[in-house]
Amino acid sequence: MKLAPHYLKRYKDITLLMLKYGEAGMPSRFNFENHGAEVNGNGGQTAKELPDDLERLGPTFVKLGQLLSSRADLLPERYLKGLQRLQDKVKPFPFQDVEFIVEAELKTKLNKAFSFFDPEPLAAASLGQVHRAALHDGRPVVVKVQRPNIGKQIEEDFAALTEIARFLDRHTKFGQRYRLLKVLEEFENTLAHELDYRREASNMMTLGKNLKKFERIRVPVPIQDYTTQKILTMSYVEGTKITQLSPLARLDIDGCGLVG
């Protein structure tokens, strides 16, 4: 495997993660040798730590954890239970970053764009978070803000992951069976789409038109003048609390435009 010097720290982080969670039972189903269980010897405790470790590695790995949380064919049950937290609760980023991103994207001060902007996030997800706000004409809105420097971080993560996936595809039965490079390519394309909030705004408009005849379904309307690649401003739907929605109703808070 060719290791690009620029990504050596990322290779190290990923390798340590694989060693920590490569416990008994997992290597056999993946068909490659690993002795992580003998290293940590505490599968139950490390299972609880997995969501936090993925968060420390950044948004790419949080998204990966969300995907793996439903893959009982790949991970033992105790890992799936821990990873489910990443579907509902991800640590928010500081409001000072939110303010900087919104002002940079809209090219104006926050108080000139909005009459009110709640510093406490309504919800936080792997790629962004949502804040309640109000426009100067009185309309209540929610503003979805992308995590700072996320594009560059994801690009670097995939550069490192691609080298690892290429190695596993060539030298392990697990890689040959699951075609990791292909899976990684599809995963990267999905994330690239989610990182452009203008695309999401367009999808929301299409969804709203298609569901217009259903009176009990309300789709938020994007505010085009307050939407860019990194921020998405949409009408606030009264009476909806995120915690009341089931996982299926919530869909993916990074992609649906409703909450996160």
N, C-alpha and C positions, 0 to 999 in steps of 0.2 A: 504494500500500500504506500503510495506516494503522499508524504505528509507535507503540506504547504506550511512553511515556517510561520506565516501570518496567523494560521489557525491552530497552532500547537496547543494553546491554552484550552481551546474548545474541544480538541481531541481528548485532552486530559480529562476535562469535565465529563464528557460523554463516557469515556472509558471507566472512570470511577463510578459513574451511575450504573453502568452495566455490571461491574464487579459487585457492587453493593447489593443489587437486586437479582443477581444470577444465582438464586438459591436452588435447593434440591427440588426436583420435579420440573422446573422450568427448562433446564438444559436438555433434558431427555425429549421433551416435546418439540424443542427447537432443533434437535439433532446436531448440536455442536457442543463441544466440551467446555465446561466452566465449573469452577470450584468455589463460587461465591458463597455458598452455604457454609462452607468450612471457614470462610473468612469472617462472616458476620455472626453466624450461629444463632440469630435471633430474628427469624422470619416474621413473627407477629409484630414486633416493634418496628421493624423497617417498613412493613406494609403501611403503618400509620404515618411514617415519615415521607413516603413517596410523593404525595401531593405537594408538600412543602419543598422537597428537593426539586421537583419540576418547576415550581414557581421561581425558585432561585435561578434556574437556568434560563428563564425568560419565556416570552409569549409563544414561541414556536413549540416548546415542550409542554406548555399548558394545553395548547390545542391538541398536541399528540396525546396527552393524558386524557383529554375529553373523548377522543376517538377510542382509546384503549379501554375506557370505562365500560364499554358495551361489548368487549371482545372476550367472552368467557372461553373461547377456543385458544386464546393466547396467554391469558393470565389467570392465576388462581383466584378464588372468590374473595379472599381477604384483600387483595389488591384492588379488585373492582369496587368494593365497598368504599375504600378510601378515596379512589379517584372520582367517585360520584360527587364529592365536594366541589371539584373543579367545574362541574356543570352549573352549580348554583351560587358559589361564592368564591370570588377571586379578589385578592388584595388590591385596593385602589391605589392610584398614584397621586402625588400631592397636588393640591389646588393651584399652587404657583406654576406648575407645569401646564395645567389646564388653561390657566389665564394666558400664559405665554403662547401656547399653540393657537388658541382662539383668536387672539389679537394679531398674530402673525398671518393667519389664514384670511381673516376678514380685513386686515390692514387698517384697523381702527381700535380704539380703546374699548375695553369690555363694557364700560358704563355708557358708551355712545351707541353700542350695538344693541344692548339689552337694558331694560329698566330694572330688571332683577335677574340675578344669577346665583343660584344656591351653591355655596362652596362644598356642601356635602353631596357626594354622588348618590343618585337614586339606585344605581346598579353598576357593578364593575364586572368586566369580562376579560378574556385573554388578550384581545386586541384593542379594546377601548373601554370607556365608561360613559355613563349618561348623567346629566345634571338637569334639574328643573330650572326653567328661566321664563322670562316674559319679554315680549317685544315692547317697544315704546308706544305702539298703538293699542296695547292692553292684551294682546293675544298670548295665552299661556302656551309655552312650548317646552320641549325637551331637546337638549343638545348632546349629541354623541360625539365624543372627542377621542381621537386615536392616541394610543400610548406614545410617549416621546421616543424618537429615534428608532421606532419599531421596524421600519422598512430596512434600514441598514443592518439591524441586528438579525432579522429573519434571513436576509441575503447571506450573511456570514454563517449562520447556523446551517443553511442548506448546502453551502459550499463544503463544510466539514462533514455533514451527514451523507452527502453524495459519495465522497471518498470511502466512507465506512460501508455504505450500502453496496458500492461497486466491489469492494473486497469480499463482503459476505456473499454476494451473488456468485462470485467466482470460486470461492473456497469453502463454502458450507452448504449442507443440504437444506438448511433453513432458508438461506438466501435464494437458492435455486428453486425451492418450492414456492416461495411467496413473491419472487421477482421484486425485490425491495426497491430497485432503481425505478421501476415503473410505478410502484405505489408512491414513492417519494415524489416523483414528477407530478402525479395527479394531486398529491397533497400540496405541493408548492403552487400549482396553478389555482387551486381553490383559495389558498391564502392570498395570492396576488389579487384575485377578484374581490375578496373581502376587504382588502386594504384601500380600495377605491370607493369612497362613500358616494361618489357621483353615480356609479353603477347601481349602488344600493338604492339611491333615491329614485332612479329610473324604474327599478324593479318594484318599488313601493307604489309608484304611480300606476304601473301596469296591473299590479295586484288589486289596487283600489277600484280600477275600472272593471276588472273581471268579477269582483265581488259586490259591485254596486247594487245589484238587485236584492241582496240579502240585508235586510234592514237592521238586523241585530248584530251584524259584523261591522265593526268600525276600524278602518285602516288609517293610521296617521298619514297626514299629508306633508310631504317635504316642503320646506321653505327654501326655494331655489336660491334666492339672493344671500342666504345665510348657510349655504352648503358648498363645500369644496371637497377635494380629495381626502382631507384629513378631519373634517368636521361635518356632521349631518344634523341639521336643525329640522324638527318636525313638530306638527301640532300635538298638543298634549291631549290624550284620551282620558276624560274624566271617569272616575269610578273603577279604574283598573289598578290593582295592586299586584306587583310582580310575584310576591310570596304566595298569592292565592292561585297562581297558575300552575298546572301540572307540567312536567317536562315536555310532554307532547304539545301542549297548548303554547308553551313558551317558545317552542322550536329552538333555534340556536341564537342566543342573544348577540352573537357577533355578526349574524348575517341577515336577520329578518327585518331589522329596522324598527322593531317595536320597543325594545328595551335596551339592549347592550351593544 
